[in-house]
């Protein structure tokens, strides 16, 4: 039989993610626009969402950079074991 939701909540109550208190100043207009856009209940949730977005954007840039490096190392117009990718892409675009 499973544990009750109350038991699980009590079990993990003190084992949550560690939090850090921040104190800073920001542009008032920027903060007002961000609050209106985010619509979250607190500035803490706004800041967490902004930090998560920053990290997602950074990770996406890392992936893009890795693809760019891979394509520079093996350009699409070079034949490989599967053939010529540039010709395939050209043919696919005409369909």
Buried (B, 14 or more C-beta within 10 A) or exposed (E): EEEEEEEEEEEEEEEEEEEEEEEEEEEEEEEEEBEEEBEBEEBEEBBBBEEEEEEEEEEEEEEEEEEEEEEEEEEEEEEEEEEEBEEEEEEEEEE
